[in-house]
Amino acid sequence: MTYIHFPPAAREELEATADERWNAVLAARPELGPAVALQRRLLALVLDLKQTLEGSPVPRLSLPPNYIIAKLARGVPALAGEPIPLPIPILTGALLSFCSELAAGGGGAVADHIATAIRNRNLDVGSLLSASLSRDQDAIRTGAAHRGLAPDLVWLVGELAVGPFAYRLLQAFFGDSISAALDQWNHGYCPACGSWPAMAEVVGGHRTLRCSFCASAWELTTYACIYCAENGERFVTAAPDEERKDRRVEVCRGCGSYLKTVDVEKLSAFPLLSIGDLETMDLDVAAMEHGYARPAMKEFAKTARR
């Protein structure tokens, strides 16, 4: 396997690339105009937050290289189960900003209720952010439901706010000292945070999995279902559109899951992977129409710290 480290990109470069991709989406599918408009505003906030975090101190973590290497060797993501201090004031402001944009972009009262719960401290920000960083989907959804909030939207807001922080941690702690261990990682879930990939980007024949949360990029040694390792006749890769074989879906009849796979000229830098997810919404629809779905997040609570 190969884990890919991205060099930092200037904001102007990221914005120019994003505009080019959004314009291409609109030219091909003008009906996605509202979705593109909302994503433009959300990504602007993500870039603001990324810039703020880059100007802030990185938290001091007790994560010696040998400790991370041992975790990775057990198949446990590096950040799983770690008591990581979060910049609560910065991320609280980000949560409220995301709620505001989502409300204006169609979330309406549902997103406003989340913002009100944050301001009234009915929704504990520290718990939400920590659960998001640890990828504890059940905790967030259960807590949201108990408070009469939309679970999926609470999950999304937390992910938008914490994703840039997770990316910042990767830049600080995923250095040369653990490169060999990362290169031996051969699991379908992210070696950093444990998320499933949003999609696979293929460059020059190399199928690179892309984390839906922190934008990690890694390549497996085998071509099989990333969820259950099925590589027989129950694992199929197909192009829903025969004229666009550069856009495919890997489906597994063994576990009922799917993964989008797209040929690209170069891998998407953080935080532009979400544009790729939007560009390929039709692949999600095609997979789900045939009964396939994304699996739930994996849990690492029992194996994270040994």
C-alpha positions in Angstrom: 0.0 0.0 0.0 1.0 3.6 -0.4 -0.1 6.5 1.8 0.0 9.8 0.0 1.1 13.0 1.7 -0.3 16.2 0.2 1.9 19.3 0.1 0.0 22.4 1.4 -1.8 24.4 -1.3 -2.5 28.1 -1.3 -6.0 29.2 -0.8 -6.0 31.0 -4.2 -5.0 27.8 -5.9 -7.8 25.8 -4.1 -10.4 28.4 -5.0 -9.4 28.5 -8.7 -9.5 24.7 -8.9 -12.9 24.7 -7.1 -14.4 27.3 -9.5 -13.2 25.3 -12.5 -14.8 22.1 -11.2 -18.1 23.8 -10.2 -18.4 25.5 -13.6 -17.9 22.1 -15.3 -20.6 20.6 -13.0 -23.1 23.4 -13.9 -22.3 23.1 -17.6 -23.1 19.4 -17.6 -26.0 19.4 -15.0 -27.5 22.9 -14.6 -30.2 21.4 -12.3 -27.5 21.1 -9.6 -27.3 24.9 -9.4 -28.7 25.2 -5.9 -26.5 22.4 -4.6 -23.4 24.0 -6.1 -24.3 27.4 -4.7 -24.7 25.9 -1.2 -21.4 24.0 -1.5 -19.6 27.2 -2.6 -20.7 28.9 0.6 -19.9 25.9 2.8 -16.4 25.4 1.3 -15.6 29.1 1.8 -16.3 28.6 5.5 -14.2 25.5 5.5 -11.3 27.4 3.9 -11.7 30.2 6.5 -11.6 27.7 9.3 -8.6 25.8 7.8 -6.8 29.2 7.6 -7.6 30.0 11.2 -6.4 26.6 12.4 -3.2 26.9 10.5 -2.5 30.1 12.4 -3.3 28.5 15.8 -1.0 26.2 17.9 -1.2 22.5 17.2 -2.4 20.7 20.4 0.2 18.8 22.3 -0.5 15.1 22.0 1.1 12.1 23.6 1.4 10.2 20.4 5.0 8.8 20.1 5.7 7.3 16.7 6.2 3.8 18.1 2.8 4.0 19.7 1.1 5.1 16.5 3.0 2.3 14.6 1.7 -0.3 17.0 -1.8 0.9 16.6 -1.6 0.8 12.8 -0.2 -2.7 13.0 -3.3 -3.8 14.9 -5.5 -2.3 12.2 -6.5 0.6 14.5 -6.5 4.2 13.0 -3.9 6.5 14.5 -6.4 9.0 16.0 -9.0 6.5 17.2 -9.7 6.5 20.9 -7.2 9.4 21.7 -8.1 12.1 24.1 -7.4 15.0 21.8 -8.0 18.6 23.0 -10.1 20.6 20.6 -10.1 24.4 20.0 -13.7 24.7 21.3 -14.2 28.5 20.9 -13.0 28.4 17.3 -15.0 25.4 16.3 -18.2 26.6 18.1 -18.1 29.7 15.9 -17.7 27.5 12.9 -20.6 25.3 13.9 -22.9 28.3 14.1 -21.7 29.6 10.7 -22.4 26.2 9.1 -25.8 26.1 10.6 -26.6 29.6 9.2 -25.5 28.7 5.7 -27.4 25.4 5.8 -30.5 27.2 7.0 -30.2 29.7 4.1 -29.5 26.9 1.6 -32.6 24.9 2.3 -32.2 23.6 5.8 -34.4 26.3 7.2 -35.9 25.8 10.7 -34.2 22.4 11.0 -30.7 24.0 10.9 -31.8 26.9 13.0 -32.9 24.5 15.7 -29.4 23.1 15.9 -27.9 26.6 16.2 -30.4 27.4 18.9 -29.5 24.2 20.8 -25.8 25.2 20.6 -26.4 28.7 21.9 -28.7 27.5 24.7 -26.2 24.8 25.6 -28.9 22.2 25.1 -26.5 20.6 22.7 -23.0 20.2 24.3 -20.5 21.5 21.8 -17.5 19.7 23.4 -19.3 16.3 23.3 -20.5 16.9 19.7 -17.0 17.8 18.5 -15.3 15.0 20.3 -17.8 12.4 19.0 -17.3 13.8 15.5 -13.5 13.5 15.7 -13.8 10.0 17.0 -16.3 9.2 14.2 -18.9 8.1 16.8 -21.9 8.3 14.5 -24.3 6.4 16.9 -23.5 8.8 19.8 -24.2 11.9 17.7 -27.4 10.5 16.2 -28.7 9.3 19.5 -28.0 12.6 21.2 -29.6 14.6 18.4 -32.7 12.4 18.4 -33.1 12.9 22.2 -33.1 16.6 21.7 -35.5 16.7 18.9 -32.8 17.6 16.3 -32.2 16.2 12.9 -29.5 13.5 13.4 -28.1 13.6 9.9 -27.8 17.3 9.9 -26.1 17.4 13.3 -23.7 14.8 12.0 -23.0 17.0 8.9 -22.5 20.2 10.9 -20.1 18.4 13.2 -18.2 16.9 10.3 -17.8 20.3 8.5 -16.5 21.9 11.7 -14.1 19.1 12.8 -12.8 18.0 9.4 -10.3 20.9 9.0 -9.0 20.2 12.5 -8.5 16.5 11.7 -6.7 17.5 8.5 -4.5 19.9 10.6 -3.6 17.0 12.9 -2.6 14.9 10.0 -0.2 17.6 8.7 1.4 17.8 12.1 1.7 14.2 13.2 1.8 12.0 10.0 5.5 12.5 9.2 8.4 10.4 8.0 8.7 8.5 11.3 5.5 6.5 10.6 5.6 6.4 6.8 6.6 2.8 6.7 3.7 1.8 9.0 1.3 3.8 6.9 2.6 2.1 3.7 1.7 -1.3 5.2 -1.9 -0.3 5.9 -4.1 -2.5 3.8 -7.6 -1.8 5.1 -10.6 -0.1 3.4 -11.1 2.4 6.2 -8.9 5.5 6.8 -5.6 4.9 8.7 -5.9 8.3 10.3 -9.5 8.5 11.6 -11.3 5.3 10.6 -13.8 6.8 8.2 -14.9 4.9 5.0 -13.7 6.6 1.8 -16.1 8.9 0.0 -14.8 7.5 -3.3 -11.7 6.2 -5.0 -9.8 8.5 -7.4 -7.8 6.7 -10.0 -4.7 8.4 -11.4 -2.6 6.5 -13.9 -4.2 3.3 -13.0 -3.6 3.7 -9.3 -6.9 3.3 -7.3 -6.5 5.7 -4.4 -9.1 5.7 -1.6 -10.1 9.1 -0.3 -11.3 9.7 3.2 -14.6 11.4 3.5 -13.6 13.3 6.6 -9.9 14.2 6.7 -9.0 13.7 3.0 -6.4 11.0 3.6 -5.3 9.2 0.5 -4.1 5.6 0.4 -3.8 2.7 -2.1 -4.5 -0.9 -1.3 -2.4 -3.9 -2.5 -5.5 -5.8 -3.6 -8.4 -5.1 -5.9 -11.4 -6.2 -3.9 -14.4 -4.9 -1.9 -13.0 -2.4 0.5 -15.6 -3.3 3.1 -15.5 -7.1 3.2 -12.5 -8.0 1.0 -14.7 -10.0 -1.4 -12.8 -10.4 -4.7 -14.8 -13.2 -6.4 -17.8 -13.0 -8.8 -19.9 -11.2 -6.2 -17.6 -8.1 -6.5 -18.3 -6.2 -9.7 -17.1 -2.9 -11.1 -19.5 -1.3 -13.7 -20.0 2.0 -15.5 -23.7 3.0 -15.3 -23.2 5.2 -18.4 -21.5 3.2 -21.2 -20.2 6.4 -22.7 -18.5 7.4 -19.4 -16.4 4.4 -18.4 -14.1 6.8 -16.5 -16.9 7.0 -13.8 -17.7 3.6 -12.2 -19.3 2.0 -9.2 -17.8 -1.0 -7.4 -20.6 -3.1 -5.9 -20.4 -6.1 -3.7 -23.2 -8.6 -3.5 -21.5 -10.1 -0.5 -22.0 -7.2 1.9 -24.4 -5.1 -0.2 -22.1 -2.0 -0.2 -20.7 0.2 -3.0 -17.9 2.6 -3.7 -17.7 5.3 -6.4 -14.5 5.1 -8.6 -13.5 8.0 -10.9 -10.5 8.5 -13.2 -8.9 11.9 -12.6 -5.8 13.8 -13.7 -4.7 14.4 -10.1 -6.0 13.7 -6.6 -8.2 16.3 -5.0 -6.6 18.4 -2.3 -8.3 19.1 1.0 -11.2 20.3 1.1 -12.1 19.8 -2.6 -13.0 16.1 -2.3 -16.6 17.2 -1.5 -16.8 18.6 -5.0 -16.0 15.1 -6.4 -18.7 13.7 -4.2 -21.2 16.2 -5.7 -20.0 15.6 -9.2 -20.7 11.9 -8.8 -24.1 12.0 -7.1 -25.6 10.1 -10.1 -23.4 7.1 -9.2 -24.8 7.1 -5.7 -28.3 7.1 -7.2 -27.5 4.3 -9.6 -26.0 2.1 -6.8 -28.9 2.8 -4.4 -31.5 2.0 -7.0 -30.0 -1.5 -7.2 -30.2 -1.9 -3.4 -26.6 -1.1 -2.5 -25.7 1.2 0.4 -22.8 2.7 2.4 -22.1 0.7 5.6 -22.1 2.2 9.0 -18.9 3.6 10.6 -16.6 1.0 12.1 -16.1 1.2 15.9 -12.7 1.1 17.5 -13.5 1.8 21.1 -12.4 -1.6 22.4 -9.2 -1.9 20.4 -8.0 1.7 20.2 -5.8 1.9 23.4 -3.9 -1.2 24.5 
